[in-house]
Amino acid sequence: MRTDYEYIVLGLGGLGSGAAYWLSRTAGRDLLGLEQFELGHVRGESQDHSRIIRLSYHTPGYVQLAKRAYQSWGMVEADARESLILQTGGLDLAPRNSRIPLDPYIASLTAEGVAFEHLEATEIMRRWPQFTLTDDCHGLYQEQGGLAMAARANAAHQRLAREHGALLLDGVPVTSVRSVDGEVEVVAGRPYRCRKLVVAAGPWSATVLSMLGLSLPLEVTQEQVTYYATPHLREFQPDRFPVWIWMDDPCFYGFPVFGEPATKIAQDAGGRPVTADSRSFTPDPDNSARVEAWTRRYLPRALGPVHLTKTCLYTLTPDRDFVIDQLPGEPNIVVAIGAGHAFKFASVIGRILSELAIDGRTPSDIGPFAIGRPILQEADPSRSYMV
Ligand SMILES: Cc1cc2nc3c(=O)[nH]c(=O)nc-3n(C[C@H](O)[C@H](O)[C@H](O)COP(=O)(O)OP(=O)(O)OC[C@H]3O[C@@H](n4cnc5c(N)ncnc54)[C@H](O)[C@@H]3O)c2cc1C
């Protein structure tokens, strides 16, 4: 059995599968992927029918990254010969005095030349009568918003990586990582060696980083999404209803009918702190009650009997910005942490990780995602998850 590779990817969730795909385009058989559970498992962050994708972000840098995300998904779709993105339009809604003001989003889209519409409540309800808003609400509509077909996209990244020659192993937990003679040794049952290691361990990031003597102030939370069996299914089809985000604290978001005969609605960053190993799969009734109360008030016809509630994990940095970087003092190891909003970027982050591993640099601006940024050096930083 071969144990020596040019590249190893540790963790084959959303980001690691993206990295495996982009690395495999260059490395082919010189790439090994290691996943502790079965491919497509539901213990991490990346497995559901859908995740929101949007250009609408609060800084020009994120808008630039989102543009490259769409371009990268387009390349994967062409390679996979299947659709992975569904454009539905995206609506950011907020009361005028909300905790997440729309102004930075408007400024960032404008700076990046992205077309959008700024709509008053009456116009929003004229176009989408499913909403019952008050007059003080406004919204930002961006037509390229939509959903990434998460589980299908992960499977496509994995399948294509294998077609390009990569070996992806599942059921192989990595228990040790260390630098040896300018290379990296990774133990997963047996020792493997590589020139460059990509770490995409999601909610297990702290455990893997601790193998390298590193600690970051990450918080893992148990989140949940609920599918409601609305009796008004036709009103919430993707050609009639957009993805949407309620930009306030608490922040809610939702989807048209996709993957289940139901709408999908959730609170962002509404979960309690857990660890990846101690988390439960039981929905939190308080979280469910908050989502249902908001929906009853603002989107009542989306409600129906609970079809399904799924739990899932976020790995949050204190500023909610990603980590995408080479490790300090370990240039042969690159790492990405998704901060609870990375699925839309899964392919482009995988691409950036592959660029860092192969060339040591990337055309994307990853300065804001540096592992050495001051807030990540604090033991107990103030946390702000509302972006
Ligand atoms: C409910 C919910 C809704 C979300 N909504 C959105 C959204 O609408 N839009 C959006 O862009 N993002 C969204 N996100 C965030 C996004 O899904 C995550 O940021 C992204 O999926 C993170 O992927 P990951 O690869 O970092 O983590 P994961 O998918 O968890 O992958 C990490 C993998 O590493 C493996 N691993 C860890 N340690 C080891 C080890 N020692 N050995 C071997 N394997 C290991 C794990 O088993 C796992 O498979 C949402 C997340 C949740 C939970």
The ligand as an ORCA input file, in Angstrom:
! r2SCAN-3c Opt
* xyz 0 1
  C     -27.426     24.471      9.623
  C     -26.349     25.075      8.780
  C     -26.697     25.966      7.788
  C     -25.727     26.563      7.016
  N     -26.107     27.401      6.012
  C     -25.185     27.909      5.165
  C     -25.598     28.662      4.034
  O     -26.802     28.857      3.800
  N     -24.630     29.132      3.210
  C     -23.309     28.909      3.422
  O     -22.482     29.370      2.628
  N     -22.886     28.169      4.493
  C     -23.786     27.677      5.346
  N     -23.403     26.918      6.434
  C     -21.974     26.779      6.733
  C     -21.286     25.750      5.863
  O     -22.126     24.639      5.680
  C     -19.964     25.361      6.535
  O     -19.170     26.531      6.733
  C     -19.174     24.392      5.668
  O     -19.980     23.313      5.266
  C     -17.947     23.907      6.442
  O     -17.368     22.789      5.793
  P     -16.098     22.077      6.410
  O     -15.542     21.239      5.321
  O     -15.227     23.093      7.054
  O     -16.660     21.179      7.611
  P     -17.241     19.684      7.568
  O     -18.197     19.537      6.458
  O     -17.695     19.351      8.926
  O     -15.992     18.798      7.186
  C     -14.938     18.506      8.069
  C     -14.579     17.056      7.818
  O     -13.345     16.754      8.428
  C     -13.438     15.451      8.935
  N     -12.422     15.291      9.973
  C     -12.264     16.068     11.063
  N     -11.248     15.627     11.809
  C     -10.727     14.546     11.179
  C      -9.679     13.651     11.471
  N      -8.929     13.771     12.586
  N      -9.408     12.656     10.587
  C     -10.130     12.521      9.439
  N     -11.171     13.334      9.141
  C     -11.464     14.332      9.992
  C     -14.854     15.398      9.481
  O     -15.300     14.086      9.737
  C     -15.617     16.116      8.405
  O     -16.096     15.241      7.412
  C     -24.358     26.279      7.228
  C     -23.991     25.365      8.218
  C     -24.980     24.754      8.981
  C     -24.566     23.787     10.040
*
